[in-house]
């Protein structure tokens, strides 16, 4: 019986004895979409190794628990920003909306409103501002940079109208909520703000990876025209991503008010840049279409670890945090560009 030698792809996939060779090697290759997140994990691991080798107690459970506690509001901001950047947009208003939420919470609580009314109300403020920005972006076709810049000025101006000076929060219910904590395995301290942040991350992960809404978000980032041709609800999704970002900013302001027990008009200045940096360092492509919520969480933790190292060092200026973040951001943007060129 005559045998026909395999040709083309089949021939290349077989080695001596017909055993697959390249196919097996390809199975171990990491998908390019995950490379930026892998880079974030490597950076996170390096920071932990360097910090643990240089400083005593750097890798203690207390320090790692405080990393989540001190950055819970940034994690929530980064989650909301991930949705926007995945569609190819940007949101510069989240820092000012965070400040407006915290200031409004402090003002209303001191005015005597119950915490059960104030908490959902300040989150709703962020949702409404996000809805207005989304309408500007889609209905009036305003560039996201300009629309969110207008939202930033609007929210920051309202902060100074409501509270020209810092307002302490003394409401017993709110203070009890802010001070609630529990211990996991008797060592890991978990506060109410950490629980809220983790719930937000879980909900966002589900929305992006297990719903039609999430698939539409990725499709818009990959190409809005193609998403429309596929019959996806582009209009509704583009507005909703800004509503989600605004809601996360309002919730972030609530978490910051719980953290600081006060409301201050200058809270959150340039925090939108920290959120964008966390998302980019976490592997989300600025042009949209590629990125992961969990990567943004890792990016926020990287920023928190950099600040922790500066604190442990003691002799360095806090501005070194910005310098290191700027360097990391540049590295990840270049990495994203190289991956885009290889994909093309």
C-alpha positions as CSV (number, residue, x, y, z in Angstrom):
1,X,0.0,0.0,0.0
2,X,1.3,3.4,-1.0
3,X,1.5,6.0,1.8
4,X,1.3,9.7,1.1
5,X,3.7,11.9,3.0
6,X,1.9,14.7,5.0
7,X,2.3,18.1,3.5
8,X,2.0,21.7,4.6
9,X,0.9,22.3,8.2
10,X,0.4,18.6,8.9
11,X,4.0,17.9,7.9
12,X,5.3,20.7,10.1
13,X,3.2,19.5,13.0
14,X,4.9,16.0,13.0
15,X,8.3,15.0,14.1
16,X,10.1,11.7,14.0
17,X,7.6,8.9,14.2
18,X,4.7,11.2,13.5
19,X,4.8,12.7,17.0
20,X,3.7,16.3,17.1
21,X,6.5,18.8,17.8
22,X,5.6,22.4,17.0
23,X,2.0,21.9,18.0
24,X,3.2,20.8,21.5
25,X,5.5,23.8,21.7
26,X,2.7,26.1,20.6
27,X,0.6,24.7,23.4
28,X,3.1,26.1,26.0
29,X,3.2,29.6,24.4
30,X,1.6,32.4,26.3
31,X,-1.2,34.2,24.5
32,X,0.0,37.7,23.5
33,X,-3.1,39.3,25.2
34,X,-1.8,38.1,28.6
35,X,1.8,39.3,28.1
36,X,1.2,42.8,29.7
37,X,-0.5,41.2,32.7
38,X,2.4,38.8,33.0
39,X,4.7,41.7,33.0
40,X,2.7,43.3,35.8
41,X,3.0,40.1,37.8
42,X,6.7,40.1,37.3
43,X,7.0,43.7,38.4
44,X,4.9,43.0,41.5
45,X,7.0,40.0,42.4
46,X,10.2,41.9,41.9
47,X,9.0,44.7,44.2
48,X,8.0,42.2,46.9
49,X,11.4,40.4,46.6
50,X,13.4,43.6,46.7
51,X,11.3,45.0,49.6
52,X,11.5,41.8,51.5
53,X,15.3,41.6,51.1
54,X,15.9,45.2,52.0
55,X,13.5,45.9,54.9
56,X,12.5,44.0,57.9
57,X,8.8,43.0,58.2
58,X,8.1,44.2,54.6
59,X,6.5,40.9,53.7
60,X,4.5,40.7,57.0
61,X,0.8,40.0,56.9
62,X,0.1,43.4,58.4
63,X,1.9,45.3,55.7
64,X,0.2,43.4,52.9
65,X,-3.2,43.8,54.5
66,X,-2.6,47.5,54.8
67,X,-1.8,47.6,51.1
68,X,-5.4,46.6,50.3
69,X,-6.8,48.9,53.0
70,X,-4.9,52.0,51.9
71,X,-5.6,51.5,48.2
72,X,-9.2,50.2,48.2
73,X,-10.5,53.5,46.7
74,X,-7.9,53.4,44.0
75,X,-8.8,49.8,43.1
76,X,-12.4,50.9,42.7
77,X,-11.4,53.9,40.5
78,X,-9.2,51.6,38.4
79,X,-12.0,49.1,37.9
80,X,-14.3,51.9,36.5
81,X,-11.5,53.3,34.4
82,X,-10.9,49.9,32.8
83,X,-14.3,49.8,31.3
84,X,-13.8,53.3,29.7
85,X,-10.3,52.6,28.4
86,X,-11.4,49.2,26.9
87,X,-13.7,51.1,24.6
88,X,-10.9,53.4,23.6
89,X,-12.1,56.3,25.7
90,X,-10.7,58.1,28.8
91,X,-12.2,59.6,31.9
92,X,-10.4,62.6,33.5
93,X,-13.3,63.4,35.9
94,X,-13.0,60.5,38.4
95,X,-10.7,62.3,40.8
96,X,-13.0,65.3,41.0
97,X,-16.1,63.1,41.3
98,X,-14.4,61.2,44.1
99,X,-13.8,64.5,45.9
100,X,-17.4,65.7,45.3
101,X,-18.8,62.4,46.7
102,X,-16.7,62.6,49.9
103,X,-17.5,66.3,50.4
104,X,-21.2,65.7,49.9
105,X,-21.2,62.8,52.3
106,X,-19.5,64.8,55.0
107,X,-21.8,67.8,54.4
108,X,-25.1,65.8,54.4
109,X,-24.0,63.7,57.5
110,X,-23.2,66.9,59.4
111,X,-26.6,68.3,58.3
112,X,-28.3,65.4,60.1
113,X,-29.3,63.1,57.3
114,X,-29.1,59.4,58.2
115,X,-26.2,57.4,56.7
116,X,-28.7,55.0,55.1
117,X,-29.8,57.9,52.8
118,X,-26.4,59.6,52.3
119,X,-24.5,56.5,51.2
120,X,-26.6,55.6,48.2
121,X,-27.1,59.3,47.4
122,X,-23.4,60.1,47.0
123,X,-22.9,57.0,44.8
124,X,-25.8,58.2,42.7
125,X,-24.1,61.6,42.2
126,X,-21.2,59.8,40.5
127,X,-23.6,57.8,38.3
128,X,-25.5,61.0,37.2
129,X,-22.3,62.8,36.3
130,X,-21.1,59.7,34.4
131,X,-24.5,59.6,32.5
132,X,-24.1,63.2,31.5
133,X,-20.6,62.6,30.3
134,X,-21.7,59.5,28.4
135,X,-24.4,61.5,26.7
136,X,-22.0,64.2,25.7
137,X,-19.6,61.7,24.2
138,X,-22.2,59.8,22.2
139,X,-25.1,62.1,21.5
140,X,-23.2,65.2,20.9
141,X,-20.0,63.4,19.6
142,X,-17.7,65.3,22.0
143,X,-14.3,63.8,22.4
144,X,-14.0,61.9,25.6
145,X,-11.0,64.0,26.7
146,X,-13.0,67.2,26.4
147,X,-16.2,65.8,27.9
148,X,-14.5,64.4,30.9
149,X,-12.4,67.5,31.3
150,X,-15.6,69.5,31.5
151,X,-16.9,67.0,34.1
152,X,-13.7,67.4,36.1
153,X,-14.0,71.2,36.3
154,X,-17.8,70.9,37.1
155,X,-17.3,68.5,39.9
156,X,-14.3,70.3,41.4
157,X,-16.2,73.6,41.4
158,X,-19.1,72.1,43.2
159,X,-16.7,70.8,45.8
160,X,-15.6,74.3,46.8
161,X,-19.2,75.6,46.7
162,X,-20.3,72.9,49.2
163,X,-17.2,72.8,51.5
164,X,-14.6,75.6,51.2
165,X,-12.9,74.0,54.2
166,X,-12.5,70.4,55.5
167,X,-15.6,68.9,57.1
168,X,-15.0,66.2,59.8
169,X,-17.4,63.2,59.8
170,X,-18.8,62.4,63.3
171,X,-22.0,60.5,62.4
172,X,-22.0,57.4,64.6
173,X,-23.4,55.0,62.0
174,X,-21.0,56.1,59.3
175,X,-18.0,55.9,61.8
176,X,-19.1,52.5,62.8
177,X,-19.3,51.4,59.2
178,X,-15.9,52.9,58.4
179,X,-14.4,51.2,61.5
180,X,-15.8,47.7,60.9
181,X,-13.2,45.1,60.4
182,X,-12.6,41.4,60.8
183,X,-9.6,39.0,60.8
184,X,-9.0,36.2,58.3
185,X,-7.1,33.3,59.8
186,X,-6.4,35.5,62.9
187,X,-3.8,37.6,61.1
188,X,-5.1,39.2,57.9
189,X,-7.2,42.3,58.7
190,X,-10.1,43.0,56.4
191,X,-12.0,46.3,56.7
192,X,-15.4,47.3,55.2
193,X,-13.7,49.3,52.5
194,X,-11.7,46.2,51.4
195,X,-14.8,44.1,51.3
196,X,-16.6,46.7,49.1
197,X,-13.6,47.0,46.8
198,X,-13.4,43.2,46.3
199,X,-17.2,43.0,45.6
200,X,-16.8,45.7,42.9
201,X,-13.9,43.8,41.4
202,X,-15.9,40.5,41.3
203,X,-19.0,42.2,39.8
204,X,-16.8,43.9,37.1
205,X,-15.0,40.7,36.3
206,X,-18.4,39.0,35.8
207,X,-19.8,41.8,33.6
208,X,-16.7,41.9,31.3
209,X,-16.2,38.2,30.9
210,X,-19.6,36.5,31.2
211,X,-22.2,39.0,29.8
212,X,-23.1,40.4,26.4
213,X,-22.4,43.8,27.8
214,X,-18.8,42.8,28.4
215,X,-18.4,41.3,24.9
216,X,-19.7,44.6,23.5
217,X,-17.2,46.6,25.4
218,X,-14.4,44.6,24.0
219,X,-15.9,44.8,20.5
220,X,-16.2,48.6,20.6
221,X,-12.5,48.8,21.6
222,X,-11.6,46.5,18.8
223,X,-13.5,48.6,16.2
224,X,-16.7,50.5,16.7
225,X,-17.8,50.2,13.1
226,X,-17.4,46.5,13.2
227,X,-19.4,46.3,16.4
228,X,-22.2,48.2,14.7
229,X,-22.2,45.9,11.7
230,X,-22.5,42.9,14.1
231,X,-25.7,44.5,15.5
232,X,-24.3,45.1,19.0
233,X,-25.8,47.8,21.2
234,X,-23.0,50.2,20.8
235,X,-24.9,53.4,21.8
236,X,-26.2,52.0,25.1
237,X,-22.8,50.4,25.9
238,X,-20.8,53.6,25.2
239,X,-23.0,55.6,27.6
240,X,-23.0,52.8,30.2
241,X,-19.2,52.6,30.5
242,X,-19.1,56.2,31.6
243,X,-22.0,55.6,34.0
244,X,-20.0,52.7,35.5
245,X,-16.9,54.9,35.7
246,X,-18.9,57.6,37.5
247,X,-20.5,55.1,39.8
248,X,-17.1,53.7,40.8
249,X,-15.8,57.3,41.3
250,X,-18.7,58.0,43.6
251,X,-18.2,54.8,45.5
252,X,-14.5,55.6,45.6
253,X,-15.3,58.9,47.2
254,X,-17.4,57.1,49.8
255,X,-14.5,54.8,50.6
256,X,-12.1,57.7,50.9
257,X,-14.5,59.4,53.3
258,X,-14.5,56.2,55.3
259,X,-10.7,56.2,55.2
260,X,-10.1,59.8,56.2
261,X,-13.4,60.4,58.2
262,X,-13.7,63.8,56.6
263,X,-14.6,65.6,53.3
264,X,-12.1,68.0,51.7
265,X,-12.4,69.9,48.4
266,X,-8.8,69.2,47.3
267,X,-9.2,65.4,47.8
268,X,-8.4,63.4,44.7
269,X,-6.3,66.0,42.8
270,X,-4.6,64.1,40.0
271,X,-6.0,60.8,41.3
272,X,-7.5,60.2,37.8
273,X,-3.9,60.0,36.6
274,X,-3.1,57.3,39.2
275,X,-6.2,55.4,38.1
276,X,-5.1,55.6,34.4
277,X,-1.6,54.5,35.4
278,X,-2.9,51.5,37.3
279,X,-5.0,50.4,34.4
280,X,-2.1,50.8,31.9
281,X,0.4,49.1,34.1
282,X,-2.2,46.4,34.6
283,X,-2.0,45.6,30.9
284,X,-5.0,47.4,29.4
285,X,-4.2,48.8,25.9
286,X,-4.9,52.6,25.7
287,X,-6.4,52.2,22.2
288,X,-9.0,49.8,23.6
289,X,-10.0,46.2,23.0
290,X,-7.5,44.4,25.2
291,X,-7.3,44.4,29.0
292,X,-8.5,42.8,32.2
293,X,-10.0,44.0,35.4
294,X,-7.7,41.8,37.5
295,X,-4.7,43.4,35.7
296,X,-5.9,46.8,36.8
297,X,-6.1,45.6,40.4
298,X,-2.5,44.4,40.1
299,X,-1.6,47.8,38.7
300,X,-3.1,49.5,41.7
301,X,-1.2,47.2,44.0
302,X,2.0,48.0,42.2
303,X,1.5,51.7,42.8
304,X,0.7,51.0,46.5
305,X,3.8,48.9,46.9
306,X,6.0,51.7,45.4
307,X,4.5,54.1,48.0
308,X,5.1,51.5,50.7
309,X,8.8,51.1,49.7
310,X,9.2,54.9,49.8
311,X,7.7,54.9,53.3
312,X,10.0,52.1,54.5
313,X,13.0,53.9,53.1
314,X,12.2,57.0,55.1
315,X,14.9,59.2,53.6
316,X,13.3,59.6,50.1
317,X,11.0,62.3,49.1
318,X,7.4,61.2,48.3
319,X,7.9,62.6,44.8
320,X,10.0,59.5,44.1
321,X,6.7,57.7,43.9
322,X,5.7,59.8,40.9
323,X,9.1,59.3,39.3
324,X,9.0,55.5,39.6
325,X,5.4,55.4,38.4
326,X,6.3,57.5,35.4
327,X,9.2,55.2,34.5
328,X,7.0,52.1,34.8
329,X,4.2,53.7,32.8
330,X,6.7,54.5,30.0
331,X,8.0,50.9,30.0
332,X,4.5,49.4,29.8
333,X,3.4,51.8,27.0
334,X,6.5,50.8,25.0
335,X,5.7,47.2,25.7
336,X,2.1,47.7,24.4
337,X,3.4,49.4,21.3
338,X,5.8,46.5,20.6
339,X,3.1,44.0,21.0
340,X,0.8,46.0,18.7
341,X,3.6,46.1,16.0
342,X,4.2,42.3,16.3
343,X,0.4,41.7,16.0
344,X,0.3,43.8,12.8
